[in-house]
Amino acid sequence: MATEDQTFDPAGSQRLDKDTKETLVKVARHAILLGWSVVVLFPLYWLASMSLKPPGVANQLPPDWVFLPTVYNYIRLVQDGAFLTAFANSLIMVGASVILVLLIGVPAAYVLSRYDLPMERDILVWILSSRMLPPIAVVIPFFVIFRALNLFDTRIGMVIMYVSINLSLVVWVMKAFFDGIPETLEEAARVDGATQFQGFMKVVLPAAKPGIFSVAIISFIFAWIELLFGLVLTNFNAVPVTLFVYSFIGSRSIEWGMLAAASTAMIIPVVIFLIAVNKYLAAGLSFGVVIKE
């Protein structure tokens, strides 16, 4: 009895196995990313949910996963003039410090990148050394200096403090960024009649925009969440919002609902800033848009 020949296509089978493996790898990758996103975002959900729970229910165990949200805690925050003052203080001081640290740090990084300075490596190490000491080791000397210069409990003093915290970060990151931008771009601008300053402003800075926005958001976050210096160097007039949030933690009890509401309100400016510079942030964290040949 005759039977039909059955043909076998090994190439098609291998292709099917390859497509199946790629699909499984893609599904596994997305599952891992989804799980990690849940892990990262869950604390934010927990914080926001606590802020929307009535007093006495925020720290209840086991927690109520389904509840009627209320804005009672936020109404109390808005009605509290001290919180609004502290929030405005932080916005003004942190915003001014970011602008000032960019005005100082970006040109300094450009000079260190483009010019052969004597003892350049020592200068860079000296700049970096300002970040090596823990804040607790320098806060008392700053307190003494600020009291002597009448900068204690002033917005100007806190701006100077925030600039000193972030300056080394801006210089080091932007120097690495400027190192990745070819000098031929500036040479071409000078051939067209541009001066050194014009080349820096019209050629280098636009190319370095991703790095500038990246150090701006990092400097903003570092200054925004700073607590120790605000605790020691302020008293009433220049109290930052972090110190106000800390006030909800008492020696005998913790106002969990108000603490969660104030912490959630603190996150909002950072989120807005991140959304505004999001398109520059990914490129800036890669330290350069142009690779020097």
KOLRONU-560454 format. One record per residue: x, z, y of N, C-alpha, C in turn. Coordinates in Angstrom, 2 decimals. Last residue first. Example, Ala and Ser with C-alpha at 12.3 -4.5 7.8 and 13.67 -1.06 7.14 Angstrom:
BEGIN
    n.c1    n.c3    n.c2   ca.c1   ca.c3   ca.c2    c.c1    c.c3    c.c2
   12.85    7.08   -2.25   13.67    7.14   -1.06   12.90    7.87    0.03
   13.19    7.80   -5.69   12.30    7.80   -4.50   13.20    7.80   -3.30
***
This chain:
BEGIN
    n.c1    n.c3    n.c2   ca.c1   ca.c3   ca.c2    c.c1    c.c3    c.c2
   35.09   18.35   62.48   35.87   17.58   61.53   37.33   18.04   61.50
   32.68   20.86   62.68   33.88   20.28   63.26   34.68   19.58   62.18
   29.29   20.34   62.41   30.48   20.78   61.69   31.69   20.06   62.26
   26.62   21.54   64.20   27.58   20.46   64.07   28.81   21.01   63.40
   25.25   23.81   64.24   24.47   22.62   63.98   25.38   21.42   63.79
   25.85   27.18   63.18   26.27   25.90   63.70   25.35   24.77   63.33
   25.14   29.42   61.48   26.35   29.39   62.31   26.78   27.96   62.63
   22.79   29.83   60.25   23.77   29.08   59.47   25.06   28.86   60.26
   21.20   31.00   62.13   21.79   31.88   61.14   22.78   31.16   60.23
   20.29   28.74   63.53   21.29   29.63   64.13   21.94   30.54   63.13
   18.41   27.61   61.86   19.64   26.88   62.15   20.71   27.78   62.71
   16.49   29.67   61.95   17.08   29.26   60.67   18.38   28.52   60.89
   15.82   29.84   64.74   16.43   30.96   64.04   17.12   30.53   62.76
   14.45   27.83   66.00   15.90   27.89   66.23   16.58   28.90   65.31
   11.85   28.23   65.28   12.44   26.93   64.96   13.95   26.91   65.19
   11.30   30.83   66.29   11.42   30.60   64.85   12.13   29.29   64.52
   10.87   31.89   68.73   12.19   31.29   68.51   12.40   30.91   67.05
    8.23   32.85   68.61    8.63   31.99   69.73    9.94   31.27   69.45
    8.22   34.51   66.39    7.43   33.28   66.35    7.89   32.32   67.43
    9.87   36.57   67.37   10.28   35.79   66.21    9.52   34.47   66.13
    8.28   37.56   69.46    9.59   37.00   69.76   10.07   36.11   68.61
    6.12   38.54   67.95    5.90   37.49   68.96    7.22   36.80   69.30
    7.43   40.51   66.42    6.78   39.37   65.75    6.57   38.22   66.74
    8.23   42.25   68.46    9.24   41.62   67.62    8.66   40.39   66.93
    5.74   43.11   69.54    6.68   42.31   70.35    7.75   41.60   69.53
    4.64   44.45   67.11    4.02   43.26   67.71    5.00   42.49   68.60
    5.78   46.83   66.34    6.18   45.62   65.62    5.72   44.36   66.34
    4.56   48.79   67.85    5.97   48.49   68.10    6.41   47.19   67.46
    2.05   48.91   66.69    2.16   48.36   68.04    3.60   48.01   68.39
    2.83   50.20   64.32    2.29   48.83   64.27    2.37   48.17   65.64
    3.56   52.68   65.38    4.57   51.85   64.71    4.11   50.40   64.60
    1.09   53.58   66.35    2.19   53.36   67.29    3.28   52.48   66.67
   -0.31   53.73   63.89   -0.79   52.86   64.97    0.32   52.56   65.97
    1.19   55.62   62.45    1.06   54.26   61.94    0.61   53.30   63.03
    0.84   57.86   64.13    2.18   57.37   63.83    2.13   55.92   63.34
   -1.90   58.18   63.99   -1.29   57.82   65.27    0.11   57.27   65.07
   -2.09   58.84   61.21   -2.84   57.73   61.80   -2.23   57.26   63.10
   -0.42   61.09   60.91   -0.14   59.85   60.20   -0.85   58.67   60.83
    1.02   63.42   62.45   -0.19   62.66   62.74   -0.03   61.25   62.16
    2.26   66.05   60.60    2.52   64.68   61.03    1.18   64.00   61.27
    3.26   69.50   61.11    2.36   68.46   60.63    2.79   67.11   61.20
    5.33   71.15   61.94    4.35   71.67   60.99    3.45   70.59   60.40
    6.92   69.70   63.65    7.58   70.63   62.73    6.63   71.14   61.66
    5.77   66.25   63.86    5.94   67.62   64.31    6.63   68.48   63.28
    5.83   63.16   64.81    6.34   63.91   63.67    6.65   65.32   64.16
    5.24   61.98   67.16    4.11   62.26   66.29    4.53   63.01   65.02
    7.62   61.37   68.39    6.96   62.61   68.80    5.75   62.94   67.93
    8.41   58.88   67.59    9.00   60.03   66.90    8.28   61.33   67.24
    7.15   57.37   69.53    6.65   57.32   68.16    7.16   58.51   67.37
    8.82   57.99   71.68    7.42   58.40   71.73    6.82   58.39   70.32
   11.16   56.81   70.87   11.14   58.27   71.03    9.72   58.78   71.09
   10.42   54.14   70.94   10.81   54.74   69.67   10.77   56.26   69.74
   10.01   53.59   73.63    8.83   53.74   72.78    9.19   54.34   71.43
   12.18   55.62   75.75   11.79   54.39   75.04   10.63   54.66   74.10
   12.15   57.14   78.91   11.91   57.36   77.48   11.49   56.05   76.81
   12.94   57.44   81.55   13.33   56.23   80.82   13.13   56.37   79.32
   11.94   59.92   82.50   11.70   58.68   83.24   11.95   57.41   82.43
   12.65   61.96   80.57   11.28   61.75   81.02   11.06   60.35   81.59
   15.12   61.72   79.13   14.36   62.96   79.15   12.90   62.73   79.51
   17.91   60.21   77.43   16.71   60.17   78.26   15.97   61.49   78.15
   20.01   60.46   75.69   20.31   59.99   77.03   19.09   59.88   77.94
   19.05   61.30   73.19   20.07   62.10   73.87   20.18   61.74   75.35
   17.09   59.46   72.42   16.83   60.88   72.24   17.79   61.74   73.06
   18.31   57.02   72.85   17.15   57.38   73.66   16.84   58.86   73.59
   20.24   57.16   70.85   20.67   57.17   72.25   19.51   57.49   73.19
   18.55   57.15   68.52   19.46   58.26   68.81   19.84   58.31   70.28
   17.01   54.73   68.39   16.37   56.03   68.61   17.35   57.09   69.11
   16.36   51.29   68.47   17.33   52.35   68.70   16.62   53.66   69.06
   14.75   49.10   68.23   14.56   50.16   67.25   15.52   51.33   67.46
   15.58   47.43   70.32   14.19   47.88   70.27   14.00   49.07   69.34
   18.21   46.75   69.78   17.93   47.60   70.93   16.52   48.19   70.85
   17.85   45.20   67.45   18.75   46.36   67.43   18.47   47.30   68.59
   16.09   43.19   68.43   15.66   44.12   67.37   16.53   45.37   67.36
   17.68   41.91   70.37   16.39   42.50   70.74   15.96   43.53   69.71
   19.78   40.96   68.83   20.04   41.97   69.87   18.76   42.67   70.29
   18.34   39.11   67.30   19.01   40.23   66.63   19.31   41.35   67.63
   17.47   37.35   69.28   16.47   38.10   68.51   17.11   39.27   67.79
   19.98   36.47   70.26   19.01   37.09   71.15   17.99   37.92   70.37
   21.20   35.27   68.14   21.77   36.53   68.61   20.82   37.23   69.57
   19.38   33.06   68.01   19.57   33.96   66.88   20.14   35.30   67.33
   19.65   31.74   70.43   18.36   32.35   70.10   18.50   33.34   68.95
   22.32   30.92   70.11   21.95   31.80   71.22   20.62   32.49   70.93
   22.21   29.20   67.91   22.96   30.45   67.82   22.58   31.42   68.91
   20.60   27.09   68.97   20.16   27.88   67.81   20.90   29.21   67.68
   22.27   26.21   71.20   20.99   26.87   71.42   20.49   27.64   70.19
   24.56   24.76   71.18   24.65   26.14   70.69   23.33   26.89   70.82
   23.90   22.41   72.39   24.26   22.36   70.98   24.29   23.75   70.36
   23.45   23.36   75.03   22.34   22.80   74.24   22.65   22.73   72.75
   26.18   24.31   75.57   25.05   25.23   75.46   23.85   24.62   74.74
   27.71   21.89   75.64   27.96   22.93   74.64   26.75   23.84   74.47
   26.51   20.26   77.69   26.84   19.74   76.37   26.92   20.87   75.34
   25.93   21.56   80.06   25.08   20.44   79.67   25.36   19.91   78.28
   27.76   23.71   80.36   26.34   23.92   80.60   25.48   22.82   79.98
   30.28   22.61   79.70   29.79   23.80   79.02   28.29   23.95   79.15
   30.40   20.51   81.50   30.44   20.23   80.07   29.92   21.40   79.26
   30.41   21.96   83.88   29.28   21.08   83.58   29.23   20.72   82.09
   32.90   23.20   83.64   31.68   24.01   83.68   30.45   23.17   83.36
   34.63   21.01   83.66   34.62   21.91   82.51   33.33   22.73   82.47
   32.73   18.15   84.98   33.74   19.20   85.06   33.68   20.08   83.79
   32.28   14.71   84.16   31.79   16.09   84.20   32.96   17.06   84.29
   33.05   12.07   83.84   33.13   12.66   85.17   32.65   14.08   85.27
   33.25   11.05   81.34   32.15   10.54   82.16   32.10   11.20   83.53
   35.27   12.62   80.35   35.56   11.20   80.61   34.49   10.59   81.51
   33.85   14.95   79.94   34.83   14.92   81.02   35.25   13.48   81.35
   32.32   14.20   77.73   31.64   14.53   78.99   32.61   14.49   80.17
   34.34   13.89   75.83   33.54   12.72   76.22   32.81   12.97   77.54
   35.17   16.54   75.68   36.10   15.52   76.17   35.36   14.26   76.60
   32.92   17.70   74.53   33.27   18.06   75.90   34.25   17.05   76.50
   33.07   16.47   72.02   31.86   16.33   72.84   32.15   16.67   74.30
   35.47   17.28   70.98   35.35   15.88   71.42   34.10   15.66   72.25
   35.25   19.78   69.97   35.69   19.69   71.36   35.60   18.27   71.88
   32.43   20.44   67.90   33.65   19.67   68.17   33.98   19.64   69.66
   31.48   23.62   66.94   31.08   22.50   67.81   32.34   21.73   68.20
   32.42   25.81   65.60   31.86   24.71   64.82   31.41   23.53   65.64
   33.15   27.60   67.55   34.21   27.01   66.74   33.71   25.83   65.93
   30.66   28.47   68.40   31.40   27.53   69.25   32.54   26.87   68.49
   30.13   30.21   66.23   29.27   29.07   66.49   29.98   28.02   67.34
   32.07   32.15   66.46   32.02   31.35   65.24   31.17   30.11   65.44
   31.24   33.10   68.97   32.56   32.49   68.82   32.60   31.62   67.57
   28.75   34.18   68.37   28.80   32.97   69.19   30.18   32.32   69.15
   29.51   36.40   66.80   28.64   35.36   66.24   28.76   34.07   67.05
   31.14   37.86   68.61   31.66   37.40   67.33   30.82   36.27   66.75
   29.43   38.33   70.84   30.72   37.66   70.99   31.20   37.09   69.67
   27.23   39.70   69.72   27.04   38.41   70.39   28.36   37.65   70.48
   28.49   42.04   68.74   27.76   41.14   67.85   27.62   39.76   68.46
   29.45   43.20   71.08   30.40   42.74   70.07   29.73   41.78   69.09
   27.02   43.85   72.43   27.97   42.88   72.98   28.92   42.34   71.92
   25.24   45.81   71.57   25.08   44.45   71.05   26.15   43.47   71.49
   25.94   48.24   72.81   25.66   48.20   71.37   25.77   46.78   70.83
   26.17   47.63   75.49   27.37   48.06   74.77   27.17   48.04   73.26
   23.46   47.11   76.02   24.46   46.02   76.12   25.72   46.40   75.35
   22.36   49.65   75.74   21.96   48.59   74.81   22.95   47.42   74.84
   23.62   50.93   77.93   23.81   51.42   76.57   23.49   50.34   75.56
   22.62   49.51   80.09   24.07   49.50   79.83   24.36   49.93   78.40
   19.94   50.29   79.78   20.31   48.88   79.68   21.80   48.74   79.38
   20.16   53.02   80.26   19.79   52.57   78.93   20.09   51.09   78.73
   20.86   52.97   83.01   21.76   53.57   82.02   21.44   53.10   80.61
   18.57   51.83   84.09   19.85   51.12   84.20   20.83   51.66   83.17
   16.67   53.79   83.64   16.56   52.52   82.94   17.87   51.75   82.98
   17.86   57.15   83.14   17.55   56.01   84.01   17.47   54.74   83.17
   18.90   59.48   81.99   17.45   59.30   82.11   17.10   58.24   83.14
   21.98   59.34   83.70   21.17   60.01   82.68   19.69   59.85   83.00
   23.54   58.42   85.67   22.82   57.41   84.89   21.95   58.02   83.81
   25.40   59.81   87.22   23.97   59.86   87.57   23.17   58.75   86.88
   27.90   59.99   86.20   27.61   58.81   87.02   26.15   58.75   87.46
   27.82   62.28   84.65   28.77   62.23   85.77   28.44   61.09   86.72
   25.94   61.58   82.72   25.64   62.69   83.62   26.55   62.65   84.85
   27.35   59.52   81.45   26.11   59.21   82.16   25.71   60.34   83.11
   29.48   60.96   80.29   29.74   59.92   81.29   28.49   59.62   82.11
   28.09   62.63   78.51   28.92   63.21   79.56   29.17   62.20   80.68
   26.88   60.69   76.87   26.06   61.66   77.61   26.85   62.27   78.77
   29.09   59.43   75.76   28.21   58.68   76.65   27.34   59.62   77.47
   30.07   61.58   74.17   30.84   61.05   75.30   30.01   60.23   76.28
   27.73   61.73   72.41   28.08   62.83   73.30   29.00   62.37   74.44
   27.77   59.27   71.02   26.64   59.59   71.87   26.96   60.73   72.83
   29.76   58.70   69.23   29.98   58.29   70.62   28.85   58.73   71.55
   29.00   59.55   66.73   30.35   59.91   67.18   30.58   59.58   68.64
   26.53   58.51   66.23   26.60   59.95   66.45   27.96   60.38   66.97
   27.05   55.78   65.68   26.50   56.19   66.99   26.63   57.68   67.27
   30.28   55.25   64.12   28.84   55.57   64.02   28.32   56.05   65.37
   32.49   52.59   64.96   32.19   54.02   65.00   30.68   54.24   64.85
   32.38   49.81   65.03   32.86   50.48   63.83   32.50   51.96   63.80
   31.77   48.50   67.31   30.69   48.64   66.34   31.12   49.44   65.11
   34.11   48.40   68.69   33.02   49.13   69.33   31.83   49.31   68.40
   35.71   46.70   67.27   35.87   48.14   67.02   34.76   48.96   67.67
   35.31   44.16   68.25   34.60   44.54   67.04   34.65   46.05   66.81
   37.09   44.22   70.39   35.66   44.05   70.64   34.85   44.52   69.44
   39.49   44.50   68.97   39.10   45.55   69.91   37.61   45.46   70.22
   39.51   42.08   67.60   39.42   43.33   66.84   38.99   44.48   67.74
   39.78   40.35   69.79   38.59   40.27   68.93   38.41   41.55   68.11
   42.28   41.14   70.76   41.10   41.26   71.61   39.82   41.24   70.78
   43.92   40.46   68.63   43.79   41.86   69.00   42.56   42.09   69.88
   43.65   37.68   68.72   43.16   38.41   67.55   42.98   39.90   67.86
   44.89   37.13   71.18   43.47   36.84   70.99   42.90   37.63   69.81
   47.35   37.43   72.49   46.79   38.56   71.72   45.28   38.37   71.48
   46.63   35.00   74.95   47.61   35.90   74.33   46.90   37.08   73.68
   44.41   32.34   74.10   44.71   33.53   74.88   45.78   34.36   74.18
   43.56   29.26   74.22   44.57   30.01   73.49   45.01   31.20   74.35
   40.08   28.55   74.40   41.36   28.74   75.06   42.29   29.57   74.16
   37.68   28.41   72.93   38.28   27.18   73.45   39.69   27.35   74.02
   36.90   30.96   72.08   36.88   29.84   71.14   37.71   28.66   71.63
   37.01   32.61   74.27   37.81   32.98   73.10   37.90   31.83   72.09
   35.13   31.26   75.87   36.54   31.35   76.29   37.43   31.67   75.10
   32.80   31.71   74.36   33.27   30.34   74.62   34.74   30.34   75.02
   32.55   34.47   74.47   32.79   33.84   73.18   33.31   32.41   73.35
   32.02   34.73   77.22   33.22   35.35   76.64   33.56   34.72   75.30
   29.55   33.38   77.48   30.76   32.83   78.10   32.04   33.43   77.54
   28.05   35.26   75.75   28.17   33.82   75.44   29.36   33.20   76.16
   28.21   37.88   76.93   28.79   37.59   75.62   28.99   36.11   75.33
   26.92   37.85   79.47   28.30   38.31   79.33   28.92   37.78   78.04
   24.40   36.79   79.03   25.17   36.32   80.19   26.64   36.72   80.09
   23.61   38.33   76.84   23.84   36.89   76.67   24.68   36.34   77.82
   23.34   40.80   78.02   24.34   40.66   76.96   24.61   39.19   76.65
   21.25   40.29   79.85   22.58   40.64   80.33   23.64   40.45   79.26
   19.08   39.75   78.14   19.51   38.75   79.12   20.95   39.03   79.57
   18.99   42.18   76.75   19.21   40.93   76.03   19.71   39.85   76.98
   18.46   44.01   78.82   19.72   44.12   78.08   20.03   42.83   77.31
   15.89   43.25   79.63   17.02   43.12   80.57   18.35   43.17   79.83
   14.46   43.90   77.26   14.50   42.53   77.78   15.67   42.30   78.72
   14.93   46.67   77.14   15.43   45.80   76.07   15.50   44.36   76.54
   13.69   47.53   79.55   15.09   47.82   79.27   15.67   46.90   78.21
   11.03   46.50   79.36   11.89   46.21   80.52   13.36   46.39   80.17
   10.14   47.51   76.89   10.09   46.08   77.17   11.04   45.71   78.30
   10.53   50.29   77.27   11.28   49.57   76.24   11.28   48.07   76.51
    8.71   50.81   79.38   10.13   51.10   79.52   10.96   50.29   78.52
    6.29   50.14   78.16    6.77   49.32   79.28    8.26   49.55   79.51
    6.21   52.24   76.30    6.20   50.86   75.83    6.73   49.92   76.92
    6.12   54.45   78.02    7.26   54.29   77.12    7.36   52.86   76.61
    3.62   53.93   79.24    4.85   54.01   80.04    6.08   53.80   79.18
    1.92   54.05   77.04    2.02   52.80   77.80    3.28   52.79   78.67
    2.32   56.75   76.32    2.68   55.67   75.40    2.84   54.35   76.15
    1.35   58.09   78.55    2.75   58.26   78.17    3.20   57.15   77.23
   -1.38   57.60   78.66   -0.51   56.95   79.63    0.95   57.04   79.27
   -3.55   56.99   76.22   -2.41   57.86   76.49   -1.45   57.14   77.44
   -5.32   55.03   75.69   -5.73   56.04   76.66   -4.60   56.99   77.03
   -3.96   53.68   73.70   -4.16   53.02   75.00   -4.55   54.03   76.07
   -4.11   55.62   71.64   -2.82   55.17   72.17   -2.97   54.56   73.55
   -6.86   55.81   71.20   -6.13   56.99   71.67   -4.78   56.59   72.25
   -7.27   53.23   70.24   -7.92   53.64   71.49   -7.22   54.86   72.07
   -5.87   53.37   67.86   -5.37   52.49   68.92   -6.01   52.82   70.27
   -7.46   55.16   66.41   -6.06   55.51   66.71   -5.51   54.65   67.84
   -9.89   53.72   66.22   -9.83   55.02   66.92   -8.40   55.36   67.33
  -10.69   51.48   65.00   -9.62   51.33   66.00   -9.45   52.62   66.80
  -11.30   51.34   61.49  -11.63   51.85   62.81  -10.42   51.68   63.73
  -12.67   49.97   58.45  -11.60   50.13   59.45  -12.13   50.62   60.79
  -13.84   51.44   55.65  -14.35   50.86   56.88  -13.31   51.05   57.98
  -12.10   50.55   52.61  -12.57   51.51   53.61  -13.08   50.75   54.82
  -10.45   50.44   49.66  -11.57   49.81   50.37  -12.14   50.86   51.32
   -8.50   52.16   48.86   -8.14   50.76   49.05   -9.23   49.99   49.79
   -7.58   55.27   49.62   -8.80   54.46   49.59   -8.41   53.01   49.89
   -5.05   56.82   47.56   -5.53   56.17   48.79   -6.83   55.41   48.56
   -5.43   60.02   45.87   -5.08   58.59   45.87   -5.68   57.88   47.08
   -4.45   60.98   49.10   -4.00   60.54   47.78   -5.02   60.96   46.73
   -4.38   60.25   52.59   -5.12   60.75   51.43   -4.59   60.15   50.13
   -3.44   59.66   55.06   -2.47   60.08   54.03   -3.15   60.63   52.79
   -5.80   58.92   56.43   -4.64   58.02   56.40   -3.67   58.36   55.28
   -7.77   60.72   56.72   -7.88   59.84   55.56   -6.62   59.00   55.39
   -7.41   62.09   59.06   -7.59   62.86   57.84   -7.67   62.04   56.59
   -9.01   59.65   61.10   -8.13   60.82   60.98   -8.46   61.62   59.71
   -9.64   56.43   59.48  -10.03   57.57   60.32   -9.05   58.73   60.15
   -7.35   53.62   59.47   -8.15   54.62   58.76   -8.50   55.78   59.70
   -5.61   51.92   60.64   -7.03   51.59   60.78   -7.93   52.56   60.04
   -3.08   52.73   59.97   -3.45   52.79   61.38   -4.94   52.54   61.61
   -3.04   52.17   57.25   -3.05   53.57   57.69   -3.50   53.69   59.13
   -2.87   49.37   57.38   -4.08   49.99   56.83   -4.17   51.46   57.23
   -0.30   49.04   58.46   -1.47   48.58   59.21   -2.75   49.23   58.70
    1.24   50.15   56.35    1.31   50.70   57.71    0.08   50.31   58.51
    0.58   48.47   54.23    0.31   49.91   54.13    0.29   50.55   55.50
    1.56   46.03   55.19    0.12   46.19   54.92   -0.25   47.67   54.89
    4.25   46.67   55.27    3.56   46.34   56.52    2.05   46.46   56.35
    4.79   47.12   52.53    4.93   48.23   53.50    4.23   47.94   54.83
    4.23   44.41   51.54    3.36   45.55   51.21    3.55   46.73   52.16
    6.10   42.48   52.07    5.00   42.63   53.01    4.12   43.83   52.73
    7.92   42.68   49.91    8.40   42.81   51.29    7.26   43.12   52.25
    6.28   42.30   47.66    7.09   43.52   47.77    7.52   43.76   49.22
    5.24   39.76   48.22    4.34   40.90   48.11    5.11   42.21   48.29
    7.60   38.28   48.11    6.85   38.35   49.37    5.89   39.53   49.36
    8.22   38.54   45.40    9.10   39.15   46.39    8.42   39.27   47.75
    6.09   37.06   44.29    6.24   38.48   43.99    7.12   39.20   45.00
    6.68   34.54   45.38    5.42   35.19   45.70    5.51   36.69   45.44
    9.18   34.06   44.23    9.06   34.14   45.69    7.77   34.84   46.10
    8.39   33.99   41.51    9.36   34.99   41.98    9.27   35.17   43.49
    6.66   31.80   41.57    6.16   33.11   41.16    7.09   34.22   41.63
    8.37   29.74   42.32    7.28   30.12   43.21    6.71   31.49   42.86
   10.03   29.73   40.03   10.60   29.98   41.36    9.51   30.44   42.33
    8.20   29.09   38.00    8.89   30.38   37.97    9.46   30.73   39.34
    7.49   26.49   38.82    6.46   27.54   38.75    7.11   28.92   38.76
   10.00   25.24   38.60    9.33   25.30   39.90    8.27   26.39   39.92
   10.46   25.50   35.86   11.40   26.12   36.81   10.75   26.26   38.18
    8.34   24.00   34.88    8.42   25.43   34.57    9.35   26.15   35.53
    9.04   21.47   35.88    7.78   22.10   36.28    7.81   23.60   36.04
   11.47   21.04   34.58   11.46   21.11   36.04   10.18   21.77   36.55
   10.55   21.02   31.92   11.49   22.05   32.35   11.49   22.19   33.87
    8.95   18.71   32.00    8.36   20.02   31.68    9.25   21.15   32.14
   10.84   16.75   32.56    9.77   17.00   33.53    9.12   18.36   33.28
   12.35   16.99   30.20   12.98   17.24   31.49   11.93   17.55   32.55
   10.50   16.24   28.24   11.08   17.58   28.21   11.71   17.94   29.55
   10.05   13.60   29.07    8.95   14.56   29.08    9.48   15.99   29.07
   12.59   12.53   28.65   12.06   12.53   30.00   10.93   13.55   30.13
   12.78   12.80   25.90   13.71   13.56   26.74   13.21   13.65   28.18
   10.72   11.04   25.18   10.63   12.45   24.81   11.55   13.31   25.66
   11.75    8.62   26.14   10.50    9.15   26.70   10.34   10.62   26.39
   14.03    8.40   24.51   14.19    8.49   25.97   12.94    9.07   26.62
   13.00    8.15   21.91   13.74    9.37   22.27   13.90    9.53   23.77
   10.22    7.05   20.60   10.95    6.77   21.85   11.70    8.04   22.26
    9.46    5.69   17.51    9.76    6.94   18.22   10.66    6.62   19.40
    6.94    4.04   15.63    8.12    3.99   16.50    8.25    5.29   17.25
    5.89    3.52   12.42    5.72    4.41   13.58    7.03    4.44   14.37
    4.58    0.78   10.76    5.80    1.44   11.23    5.48    2.28   12.46
    1.88    1.18    8.50    2.39    0.71    9.78    3.64    1.51   10.17
    2.09    0.41    4.98    1.90    1.38    6.09    2.51    0.81    7.35
    0.59   -0.95    2.13    1.44   -1.12    3.31    1.10   -0.08    4.36
    0.85    0.00   -1.20    0.00    0.00    0.00    0.88    0.00    1.24
***
